Amino acid sequence: MNIRSWPGRLNRLQQSRGFKVVASCVIVLATIASCIAYAVAVSSQASASKVTAEDMPAPAPQAAEGEAPPAGDVPPPALSATGEMINDILAAKQSSVGFVIGASIVMTLALVITWLGLALSYLGFAVLGAALAWFFSLIGRGRDLGIAAGGLVGLVAGFTALVQLARLLLASPHPVTAIARNVVNEAVRMKVSLIFIVLMVFGLATLPMILDPGQPLRYRVQSFLQFSTAGSFWIIALLVLVFSVSTVATEQRDKVIWQTVTKPVSPWQYLLGKWLGVSAISAALLLVSGSGVFLFTEYLRAQPAIGESDGYVTRGGKGLTEDRLILETQVLTARKTIRPTPRETDAQFERNVEEMVESELKRVEFTVGTPAEIEFRREQLRKTISESLRKSYQMEGRVIAPGDTKVFKFDGLGDAAGSGRPIILRFKFDSGANRPDVAYRLTIQFLGSPPEVVPIALGQYHSIPLTNRILDGAGSAELSITNGDVMTRLANPEALSFSPEGMELSYSAGSFRPNFFRCLGILWVKLAFLSMLAICAGTFLSFPVASFVSMTIFLCAESAGYLKSALDNYATEDQQGNVLIVQTVTAKIATMVSNIFDVYADLRPTSRLVEGLELSGIDVVRGTVVLAGATAILFALAIYIFRRREMALYSGQ
């Protein structure tokens, strides 16, 4: 038999229906068998004994997000971990959910490859990846290089399989799907697209190599989630913007569009096909990157944390390490946050506001314009002064003078009362220049528990795990904070303050895995919106201008959340109360930008994922509806512009 004829024979074999049926059965049975074997192995290793609270000391307050922990070893208030809390977290090791989800992802990809007639080809890819991993295991840092090599082969194989699947799904002769299929083909041919795709795949495959194994596990997981999820989204978003503009604007510039519009293809079909093709490519890239991120996060989760001899198993054999406790309760979870109830204004404050407004209105004379215009300006001034005074009142409530005590109330914690998971107090205080060499101590007391003194580092987030004993019958908690040490009666040298987001209570409202896939879905909705934005810009602008406009809007949308929080501390008046014109204009522009992209910015899927915050179903529905509505408006605008264009006269200039 001629060896050169083997590739053709193998190709005919992998494309035959009988081979596909048999291979599919083997894949499904192998997946089921592996899941059963994993579940049995985990159950056999599970400890039959229950853990009590005495098995683990209460953790000290920790600086979150990679910051160094504060000095001292003072236990937090009433807040030792209970045996129920520990056992609830240890149960995660016995759960097979993560393995089943990972196996299902691999099985689905394998079935897609099989029915595309590429099973033996991709089996060769798998053998190549295994061979590379084995080769690198023979040299230094072989484990990291092996993971990178295997990840690189897996990501490339997954993306090419999904592209083939997209072509198959868009095989209909309808104008919309035909145009979409051409867009998919164009995307994998263009050099600029390949550059972005190679950057994403190579970055994801090599990112695990830069994680420092000496760091606490929670920091490694957070770093990986931050760089992998955010990096993948930004690379895909830039690709979507550039390619969406290019596929519309360059076709008009090069007159390629004549071959399409001279056929019975309406403007809405042409634009919808373009959007569908770009959205398919972005979905394939997001699915590949998301699957890689999820699988490696589960791999990291099973690794030993600081103080563990094995995953979830301490060197002493019982309890939980501090690193594991923070990872499971603050990072790989879906927390719901509750901030202090805003201060209520009293009748005297309302009277003072009215007096100051009337005094300012008497000082400022409105003489130009009609009576209606003068009255309008007076009302605007009244509203501005009133909002400024109320803002100052709320800011004053977030300042604690040296030696003073303030009480903060948190409502809406009823769902946390019956949970064994801890309630997390998270805070960040500022004082003066936030000098790192000055030691500050706070006295924290919840209603019904004794006061506790804790050391803090200024300008850094700290988190303290609490039990549900801090809650009253209505699901509320009252927190008393003293700016100083009540035991020694020593006050801190300066006043303490915190931002509106600088203090919160949070509790677990779900698990990490569904939260991850909700975040992934919202990221695709954002990419679909950006695609239509760029297509709309490409209908009437040249490629450079349309790219600039699209990217500017994208950057404004992504920075809207930062602008919104920065405006709380942005002064538009000097110390004498005089209005600063430049600062006022800047604040107005920033406020307008943050208001336009308010919903887009509030979603924050990546930061929520990294911080372990819940992206609820309501948030997903609200964000999807708003972004889908904006996409529909841009689509209608693009159709209107496209209908009024003279394509035969357009030069792209």
VMD Tcl script that draws the C-alpha trace (Angstrom):
set ca {
  {0.00 0.00 0.00}
  {1.34 3.43 -0.95}
  {2.01 5.54 2.15}
  {1.16 8.73 0.23}
  {-2.41 7.49 -0.18}
  {-2.98 7.19 3.58}
  {-3.99 10.84 4.16}
  {-6.73 10.54 1.55}
  {-8.00 7.24 2.99}
  {-8.00 8.64 6.55}
  {-9.83 11.74 5.37}
  {-12.54 9.66 3.69}
  {-12.79 7.56 6.84}
  {-13.27 10.51 9.19}
  {-15.92 11.98 6.89}
  {-17.98 8.79 6.65}
  {-21.26 8.66 8.57}
  {-20.50 5.32 10.20}
  {-17.22 6.60 11.63}
  {-18.94 9.73 12.98}
  {-21.64 7.66 14.74}
  {-19.13 5.26 16.30}
  {-16.75 8.06 17.33}
  {-19.63 10.03 18.88}
  {-20.70 7.02 20.95}
  {-17.11 6.50 22.11}
  {-16.77 10.18 23.08}
  {-20.05 10.25 25.05}
  {-19.33 6.95 26.83}
  {-15.78 8.01 27.67}
  {-17.06 11.30 29.12}
  {-19.68 9.56 31.26}
  {-17.13 7.00 32.47}
  {-14.60 9.68 33.38}
  {-17.21 11.69 35.33}
  {-18.31 8.58 37.27}
  {-14.71 7.61 37.99}
  {-13.90 11.13 39.20}
  {-16.96 11.22 41.47}
  {-16.08 7.85 42.99}
  {-12.45 8.86 43.54}
  {-13.45 12.13 45.21}
  {-16.03 10.44 47.45}
  {-13.52 7.82 48.58}
  {-11.08 10.57 49.60}
  {-13.66 12.64 51.49}
  {-13.18 12.73 55.22}
  {-16.04 11.35 57.25}
  {-15.31 13.58 60.21}
  {-16.85 17.01 60.63}
  {-14.80 20.07 61.44}
  {-15.44 22.26 64.44}
  {-14.64 25.91 64.89}
  {-11.73 25.03 67.19}
  {-9.91 23.41 64.28}
  {-9.13 26.78 62.74}
  {-8.17 30.10 64.33}
  {-9.99 33.19 63.23}
  {-8.14 34.92 60.39}
  {-6.78 38.39 60.85}
  {-7.99 41.27 58.66}
  {-6.50 40.97 55.20}
  {-5.68 43.55 52.56}
  {-7.50 42.51 49.42}
  {-6.56 42.65 45.75}
  {-2.92 41.75 46.02}
  {-1.97 44.32 48.68}
  {0.26 43.41 51.60}
  {-1.66 42.43 54.74}
  {-1.62 44.86 57.67}
  {0.74 44.31 60.55}
  {-0.45 42.60 63.68}
  {-2.39 39.50 64.50}
  {-5.56 40.88 66.07}
  {-8.60 38.62 65.65}
  {-11.65 40.22 64.07}
  {-14.82 40.83 66.09}
  {-17.15 37.85 66.85}
  {-16.08 36.55 63.72}
  {-14.37 33.22 64.08}
  {-15.26 30.75 61.38}
  {-17.83 28.21 62.48}
  {-17.63 24.48 61.85}
  {-20.64 24.78 59.54}
  {-18.82 27.43 57.50}
  {-15.70 25.29 57.22}
  {-17.57 22.14 56.23}
  {-19.56 24.10 53.65}
  {-16.34 25.19 51.98}
  {-14.70 21.78 52.28}
  {-17.71 20.31 50.48}
  {-16.49 22.11 47.34}
  {-13.65 19.61 47.09}
  {-16.15 16.73 47.07}
  {-18.24 18.38 44.36}
  {-17.84 17.03 40.83}
  {-19.59 20.00 39.20}
  {-16.41 21.62 37.97}
  {-15.09 18.41 36.47}
  {-18.44 17.63 34.83}
  {-18.62 21.11 33.28}
  {-15.05 20.84 32.00}
  {-15.67 17.35 30.62}
  {-18.87 18.57 28.95}
  {-16.99 21.41 27.26}
  {-14.38 19.00 25.92}
  {-17.08 16.49 24.87}
  {-19.08 19.16 23.01}
  {-15.99 20.36 21.17}
  {-15.06 16.77 20.31}
  {-18.55 16.05 18.94}
  {-18.45 19.22 16.84}
  {-15.06 18.21 15.43}
  {-16.29 14.68 14.73}
  {-19.38 15.76 12.80}
  {-17.37 18.30 10.85}
  {-15.37 15.33 9.55}
  {-12.15 16.38 11.27}
  {-11.86 13.84 14.10}
  {-8.65 12.14 12.96}
  {-7.06 15.46 12.00}
  {-7.68 16.87 15.46}
  {-6.57 13.62 17.05}
  {-3.25 14.37 15.40}
  {-3.35 17.84 17.00}
  {-3.97 16.21 20.38}
  {-1.04 13.83 19.91}
  {1.14 16.79 18.95}
  {0.10 18.70 22.07}
  {0.78 15.67 24.29}
  {4.16 15.17 22.65}
  {5.10 18.81 23.25}
  {3.97 18.60 26.87}
  {6.05 15.43 27.37}
  {9.09 17.00 25.72}
  {8.93 20.13 27.88}
  {8.48 18.03 31.00}
  {12.01 16.74 30.44}
  {13.55 20.22 30.80}
  {13.39 22.99 33.39}
  {9.97 24.54 34.08}
  {8.62 21.66 32.03}
  {5.25 21.72 33.76}
  {4.58 25.35 32.81}
  {5.85 24.89 29.27}
  {3.82 21.71 28.92}
  {0.64 23.50 30.03}
  {1.41 26.36 27.63}
  {2.05 23.99 24.71}
  {-1.08 21.97 25.41}
  {-3.13 25.12 25.86}
  {-1.81 26.61 22.62}
  {-2.71 23.50 20.61}
  {-6.10 23.22 22.31}
  {-7.03 26.87 21.74}
  {-6.02 26.77 18.07}
  {-7.91 23.53 17.54}
  {-10.98 24.86 19.33}
  {-11.06 28.09 17.34}
  {-10.65 26.42 13.96}
  {-13.39 23.92 14.84}
  {-15.79 26.70 15.85}
  {-15.02 28.61 12.65}
  {-15.88 25.50 10.65}
  {-19.09 25.16 12.68}
  {-19.99 28.80 11.96}
  {-19.50 28.22 8.25}
  {-21.73 25.16 8.44}
  {-24.48 27.04 10.30}
  {-24.31 29.88 7.78}
  {-24.46 27.60 4.75}
  {-27.97 28.74 3.77}
  {-28.24 30.52 0.38}
  {-30.24 33.37 1.94}
  {-28.57 36.76 1.34}
  {-28.07 37.43 5.07}
  {-26.35 34.13 5.82}
  {-24.39 34.22 2.54}
  {-22.96 37.63 3.42}
  {-22.28 36.47 6.99}
  {-20.41 33.41 5.71}
  {-18.27 35.59 3.46}
  {-17.48 37.78 6.48}
  {-16.32 34.73 8.45}
  {-14.10 33.64 5.55}
  {-12.75 37.15 5.22}
  {-11.95 37.33 8.95}
  {-9.69 34.27 8.92}
  {-7.93 35.48 5.74}
  {-7.14 39.06 6.75}
  {-3.70 39.62 8.22}
  {-4.94 42.12 10.82}
  {-7.49 39.60 12.09}
  {-4.89 36.86 12.28}
  {-2.61 39.15 14.29}
  {-5.32 39.77 16.91}
  {-6.25 36.07 17.01}
  {-2.63 34.97 17.42}
  {-2.11 37.55 20.18}
  {-5.14 36.29 22.11}
  {-4.32 32.59 21.74}
  {-0.62 33.03 22.53}
  {-1.38 35.30 25.49}
  {-3.85 32.87 27.03}
  {-1.53 29.91 26.51}
  {1.52 31.59 28.08}
  {-0.25 33.49 30.90}
  {-0.06 30.53 33.34}
  {3.74 30.61 33.01}
  {4.02 34.08 34.58}
  {2.05 33.22 37.73}
  {4.35 33.14 40.75}
  {3.89 29.80 42.56}
  {5.16 31.44 45.75}
  {2.18 33.80 45.91}
  {-0.96 32.93 47.87}
  {-3.38 30.94 45.76}
  {-6.08 33.62 45.95}
  {-3.74 36.18 44.37}
  {-2.78 33.78 41.59}
  {-6.43 33.05 40.80}
  {-7.35 36.74 40.84}
  {-4.38 37.68 38.66}
  {-5.20 34.98 36.14}
  {-8.90 35.93 36.00}
  {-8.06 39.62 35.67}
  {-5.50 39.38 32.88}
  {-7.06 36.49 30.97}
  {-10.67 37.72 30.96}
  {-9.96 41.43 30.53}
  {-7.11 40.80 28.07}
  {-9.20 38.47 25.92}
  {-12.14 40.87 25.87}
  {-10.02 43.87 24.89}
  {-8.22 41.99 22.13}
  {-11.51 40.65 20.74}
  {-13.16 44.08 21.09}
  {-10.38 45.81 19.15}
  {-10.56 43.11 16.49}
  {-14.35 43.53 16.27}
  {-14.08 47.31 15.90}
  {-11.33 47.25 13.27}
  {-12.78 44.39 11.28}
  {-16.38 45.70 11.39}
  {-15.29 49.06 10.03}
  {-13.03 47.45 7.46}
  {-15.59 45.01 6.07}
  {-18.00 47.88 5.28}
  {-15.83 50.93 4.58}
  {-13.19 49.22 2.43}
  {-15.80 47.47 0.31}
  {-17.23 50.90 -0.52}
  {-13.80 52.41 -1.10}
  {-12.66 49.59 -3.38}
  {-16.09 49.36 -5.07}
  {-16.35 45.68 -4.13}
  {-19.80 46.45 -2.80}
  {-21.06 46.92 -6.37}
  {-21.02 43.14 -6.81}
  {-23.43 42.81 -3.88}
  {-25.80 45.77 -4.16}
  {-26.40 45.13 -7.87}
  {-27.97 41.82 -6.87}
  {-31.40 41.59 -5.17}
  {-29.90 42.36 -1.73}
  {-31.58 45.07 0.33}
  {-29.59 47.38 2.64}
  {-30.93 45.73 5.80}
  {-29.89 42.30 4.53}
  {-26.40 43.51 3.69}
  {-25.84 45.20 7.06}
  {-27.46 42.40 9.06}
  {-25.27 39.85 7.29}
  {-22.15 41.86 8.11}
  {-23.16 42.11 11.77}
  {-24.07 38.42 11.97}
  {-20.71 37.37 10.51}
  {-18.68 39.57 12.88}
  {-20.80 38.43 15.83}
  {-20.16 34.79 14.89}
  {-16.40 35.36 14.85}
  {-16.51 37.19 18.19}
  {-18.64 34.39 19.68}
  {-16.12 31.76 18.52}
  {-13.20 33.69 20.00}
  {-15.07 34.36 23.24}
  {-16.12 30.71 23.60}
  {-12.56 29.50 23.07}
  {-11.03 32.02 25.47}
  {-13.80 31.57 28.04}
  {-13.45 27.79 27.99}
  {-9.70 28.08 28.45}
  {-10.07 30.54 31.33}
  {-12.70 28.39 33.06}
  {-10.75 25.13 32.75}
  {-7.49 26.63 34.00}
  {-9.27 28.41 36.88}
  {-10.68 25.05 37.99}
  {-7.17 23.62 37.70}
  {-5.77 26.42 39.89}
  {-8.58 25.99 42.40}
  {-7.53 22.40 43.03}
  {-3.90 23.38 43.70}
  {-2.60 23.63 47.29}
  {-3.08 27.00 48.94}
  {-0.60 28.53 51.37}
  {-0.42 26.17 54.36}
  {-1.92 23.18 52.55}
  {-0.23 19.88 51.76}
  {-2.85 19.14 49.12}
  {-5.87 20.95 47.69}
  {-8.21 21.88 50.59}
  {-6.14 19.74 53.02}
  {-4.11 21.60 55.65}
  {-0.77 20.33 56.86}
  {-2.46 19.55 60.17}
  {-5.18 17.58 58.43}
  {-8.19 19.60 59.68}
  {-9.81 22.97 59.22}
  {-9.08 25.55 56.54}
  {-6.13 27.77 55.82}
  {-6.64 31.49 55.66}
  {-5.67 31.50 51.97}
  {-8.32 28.88 51.12}
  {-10.99 30.63 53.21}
  {-10.51 33.93 51.39}
  {-10.32 32.23 47.98}
  {-13.59 30.33 48.46}
  {-15.58 33.08 50.21}
  {-14.36 36.22 48.44}
  {-12.97 35.27 45.01}
  {-14.49 32.06 43.62}
  {-18.04 32.92 44.60}
  {-20.86 35.30 43.66}
  {-21.24 37.82 46.47}
  {-24.06 40.29 46.88}
  {-22.95 43.62 48.36}
  {-24.83 45.90 50.74}
  {-23.57 49.41 51.44}
  {-24.49 51.56 54.45}
  {-27.93 53.15 54.37}
  {-27.53 56.85 53.40}
  {-27.96 59.40 56.16}
  {-31.48 60.71 56.48}
  {-31.96 64.47 56.43}
  {-34.00 66.11 59.15}
  {-36.37 69.09 59.02}
  {-33.66 71.47 60.26}
  {-31.33 70.46 57.45}
  {-34.07 71.04 54.88}
  {-34.69 74.51 56.30}
  {-30.97 75.31 56.21}
  {-30.82 74.21 52.57}
  {-33.73 76.46 51.63}
  {-32.19 79.42 53.46}
  {-28.87 79.02 51.68}
  {-30.59 78.63 48.31}
  {-32.64 81.78 48.83}
  {-29.56 83.69 50.00}
  {-27.65 82.68 46.88}
  {-30.57 83.55 44.62}
  {-30.71 87.05 46.13}
  {-26.95 87.48 45.59}
  {-27.09 86.43 41.92}
  {-29.19 88.73 39.76}
  {-30.95 87.38 36.67}
  {-31.81 90.31 34.41}
  {-31.20 89.06 30.84}
  {-33.86 87.06 29.04}
  {-37.59 86.56 29.15}
  {-39.33 85.93 32.48}
  {-39.58 82.23 31.62}
  {-35.84 82.03 30.89}
  {-34.99 83.86 34.12}
  {-37.21 81.52 36.11}
  {-35.63 78.51 34.42}
  {-32.11 79.70 35.34}
  {-33.23 80.34 38.91}
  {-34.58 76.80 39.19}
  {-31.37 75.37 37.73}
  {-29.32 77.33 40.28}
  {-31.63 76.18 43.06}
  {-31.22 72.55 41.97}
  {-27.41 72.86 41.71}
  {-27.04 74.41 45.16}
  {-29.39 71.90 46.75}
  {-27.59 68.90 45.21}
  {-24.20 70.30 46.25}
  {-25.32 70.74 49.86}
  {-26.81 67.27 50.03}
  {-23.64 65.81 48.55}
  {-21.58 67.62 51.18}
  {-23.91 66.31 53.88}
  {-23.44 62.72 52.72}
  {-19.65 63.18 52.48}
  {-19.62 64.52 56.04}
  {-21.31 61.31 57.17}
  {-18.36 59.33 55.77}
  {-15.77 61.25 57.84}
  {-14.83 60.15 61.38}
  {-12.88 62.67 63.46}
  {-10.06 61.44 65.76}
  {-11.60 59.75 68.78}
  {-15.15 60.05 67.43}
  {-17.59 57.19 66.85}
  {-20.10 56.80 64.03}
  {-22.73 54.14 63.52}
  {-23.57 52.70 60.09}
  {-26.62 50.58 59.36}
  {-26.79 47.87 56.70}
  {-30.21 46.66 55.56}
  {-31.29 43.83 53.26}
  {-29.15 41.01 54.66}
  {-32.02 38.65 55.38}
  {-30.87 36.08 52.80}
  {-27.51 35.81 54.56}
  {-29.06 34.90 57.93}
  {-29.61 31.23 57.08}
  {-26.34 30.69 55.21}
  {-23.29 28.99 56.66}
  {-21.03 31.13 54.50}
  {-19.42 34.18 56.15}
  {-20.56 37.75 55.75}
  {-17.59 39.83 54.55}
  {-16.92 43.34 55.87}
  {-14.81 45.16 53.29}
  {-13.52 48.69 53.80}
  {-10.85 51.19 52.78}
  {-10.10 54.30 54.84}
  {-8.12 57.36 53.78}
  {-6.45 59.90 56.03}
  {-4.34 62.81 54.94}
  {-1.65 61.62 52.53}
  {-2.18 57.95 53.51}
  {1.29 57.72 55.02}
  {2.39 54.06 55.21}
  {4.62 54.67 58.25}
  {1.78 55.81 60.54}
  {0.00 53.07 62.50}
  {-3.79 53.44 62.67}
  {-6.12 51.35 64.80}
  {-9.90 51.13 64.58}
  {-12.41 49.96 67.12}
  {-15.15 47.95 65.43}
  {-18.29 46.80 67.17}
  {-21.48 45.20 65.89}
  {-24.70 45.35 67.84}
  {-24.71 42.52 70.37}
  {-20.97 41.77 70.20}
  {-18.02 43.18 72.17}
  {-15.77 45.83 70.61}
  {-12.63 44.70 68.82}
  {-9.55 46.76 67.94}
  {-8.03 46.09 64.51}
  {-4.94 47.58 62.83}
  {-5.40 48.99 59.33}
  {-3.21 50.21 56.48}
  {-4.43 53.49 54.96}
  {-5.52 53.55 51.33}
  {-5.85 49.77 51.09}
  {-8.89 47.53 51.04}
  {-9.29 45.21 54.02}
  {-11.73 42.36 54.47}
  {-12.95 40.65 57.62}
  {-15.10 37.50 57.63}
  {-18.10 37.71 59.97}
  {-20.72 35.24 61.12}
  {-24.47 35.83 60.83}
  {-24.55 36.59 64.57}
  {-24.11 40.25 63.65}
  {-27.63 40.33 62.14}
  {-30.83 41.15 63.95}
  {-34.21 39.55 63.31}
  {-34.95 41.92 60.40}
  {-31.77 41.03 58.53}
  {-30.00 44.29 59.42}
  {-26.65 45.02 61.02}
  {-25.40 48.08 62.89}
  {-21.67 48.75 62.74}
  {-20.02 51.15 65.17}
  {-16.57 52.46 64.17}
  {-14.36 54.52 66.45}
  {-11.39 56.39 65.03}
  {-8.95 55.11 67.62}
  {-8.31 52.42 70.22}
  {-10.98 52.45 72.94}
  {-8.98 50.00 75.05}
  {-6.00 52.33 75.46}
  {-8.09 55.48 74.80}
  {-5.66 56.59 72.12}
  {-7.11 58.36 69.09}
  {-5.58 58.30 65.63}
  {-3.76 61.51 64.62}
  {-6.13 62.52 61.78}
  {-9.70 62.09 60.63}
  {-10.66 59.01 58.60}
  {-12.85 59.08 55.49}
  {-14.10 56.58 52.92}
  {-15.66 56.81 49.47}
  {-19.26 55.68 48.72}
  {-17.82 52.32 47.60}
  {-15.30 52.22 50.47}
  {-17.41 50.23 52.94}
  {-19.72 47.28 52.36}
  {-21.03 44.02 53.72}
  {-21.30 41.12 51.29}
  {-22.46 37.52 51.38}
  {-22.46 34.58 48.98}
  {-25.58 34.60 46.80}
  {-24.44 31.87 44.38}
  {-21.44 29.97 43.07}
  {-18.59 31.02 40.81}
  {-19.46 28.79 37.85}
  {-22.89 30.16 36.83}
  {-21.63 33.66 37.57}
  {-18.71 33.07 35.18}
  {-20.98 32.04 32.31}
  {-23.35 34.98 32.95}
  {-20.34 37.31 32.73}
  {-19.26 35.59 29.51}
  {-22.73 36.13 28.02}
  {-22.69 39.84 28.86}
  {-19.25 40.21 27.30}
  {-20.66 38.82 24.04}
  {-23.62 41.22 24.21}
  {-21.10 44.06 24.54}
  {-19.15 42.77 21.54}
  {-22.35 42.55 19.47}
  {-23.13 46.18 20.34}
  {-19.59 47.29 19.42}
  {-19.85 45.44 16.11}
  {-23.02 47.30 15.12}
  {-21.50 50.58 16.30}
  {-18.48 50.09 14.01}
  {-20.64 48.94 11.07}
  {-22.82 52.03 11.44}
  {-19.74 54.27 11.47}
  {-18.35 52.47 8.41}
  {-21.46 53.19 6.34}
  {-20.67 56.91 6.00}
  {-17.08 57.44 7.21}
  {-13.74 56.41 5.76}
  {-11.82 53.60 7.42}
  {-9.46 55.78 9.55}
  {-12.21 58.15 10.72}
  {-14.72 55.38 11.41}
  {-12.09 53.43 13.37}
  {-11.22 56.51 15.41}
  {-14.88 57.30 16.18}
  {-15.67 53.70 17.12}
  {-12.67 53.32 19.39}
  {-13.33 56.67 21.05}
  {-16.88 55.65 21.89}
  {-15.62 52.27 23.11}
  {-13.07 53.91 25.43}
  {-15.71 56.33 26.74}
  {-18.06 53.44 27.48}
  {-15.36 51.43 29.26}
  {-14.21 54.43 31.34}
  {-17.71 55.62 32.29}
  {-17.63 53.72 35.58}
  {-14.32 55.31 36.57}
  {-15.62 58.77 35.66}
  {-18.74 58.21 37.73}
  {-16.77 57.33 40.86}
  {-14.15 60.05 40.26}
  {-16.81 62.76 40.06}
  {-17.65 62.24 43.74}
  {-14.25 63.66 44.69}
  {-13.87 66.19 41.86}
  {-14.14 69.78 43.11}
  {-15.78 72.41 40.90}
  {-15.46 75.19 43.51}
  {-12.49 76.63 45.40}
  {-12.31 76.98 49.17}
  {-14.08 80.36 49.02}
  {-17.04 78.86 47.13}
  {-16.17 80.41 43.75}
  {-17.06 78.35 40.70}
  {-14.07 77.05 38.72}
  {-15.05 77.29 35.05}
  {-12.65 74.74 33.56}
  {-13.38 72.18 36.28}
  {-17.12 72.76 35.94}
  {-17.06 72.22 32.17}
  {-14.92 69.08 32.65}
  {-17.35 67.76 35.25}
  {-20.33 68.40 32.97}
  {-18.71 66.51 30.09}
  {-17.69 63.63 32.36}
  {-21.20 63.50 33.83}
  {-22.75 63.40 30.36}
  {-20.44 60.56 29.28}
  {-21.09 58.55 32.45}
  {-24.87 59.04 32.10}
  {-24.92 57.93 28.45}
  {-23.05 54.71 29.19}
  {-24.45 54.23 32.69}
  {-25.89 50.75 32.12}
  {-22.88 49.63 30.06}
  {-20.51 50.67 32.85}
  {-22.61 49.29 35.71}
  {-22.44 45.75 34.29}
  {-18.66 45.44 34.95}
  {-18.53 41.70 34.18}
  {-14.75 41.36 34.40}
  {-14.29 43.25 37.67}
  {-17.26 41.44 39.22}
  {-15.73 38.12 38.25}
  {-12.33 39.02 39.69}
  {-13.78 40.41 42.93}
  {-16.23 37.54 43.34}
  {-19.30 39.79 43.02}
  {-22.60 38.50 41.67}
  {-23.84 39.46 38.23}
  {-27.49 38.69 38.89}
  {-30.02 37.51 36.35}
  {-31.81 40.85 36.65}
  {-28.58 42.69 35.80}
  {-28.07 40.39 32.81}
  {-31.60 40.95 31.50}
  {-31.45 44.72 32.06}
  {-28.06 45.05 30.40}
  {-29.06 42.81 27.48}
  {-32.28 44.74 26.87}
  {-30.55 48.13 26.96}
  {-27.61 47.10 24.76}
  {-29.93 45.23 22.37}
  {-32.05 48.37 22.10}
  {-28.96 50.49 21.39}
  {-27.85 47.93 18.79}
  {-31.28 48.09 17.11}
  {-31.16 51.90 17.01}
  {-27.70 51.83 15.42}
  {-28.93 49.22 12.93}
  {-31.88 51.43 11.93}
  {-29.55 54.45 11.60}
  {-27.13 52.44 9.45}
  {-29.98 51.34 7.15}
  {-31.17 54.94 6.79}
  {-27.65 56.16 5.92}
  {-27.02 53.24 3.59}
  {-30.23 53.86 1.65}
  {-29.23 57.48 0.98}
  {-25.71 56.67 -0.22}
  {-24.79 56.82 -3.90}
  {-22.59 53.75 -3.96}
  {-21.48 54.23 -7.54}
  {-20.11 57.70 -6.72}
  {-18.56 56.91 -3.36}
  {-14.75 57.16 -3.31}
  {-14.04 56.49 0.34}
  {-12.73 59.98 0.91}
}
mol new
graphics top color blue
foreach p $ca { graphics top sphere $p radius 0.5 }
foreach p [lrange $ca 0 end-1] q [lrange $ca 1 end] { graphics top cylinder $p $q radius 0.2 }
display resetview
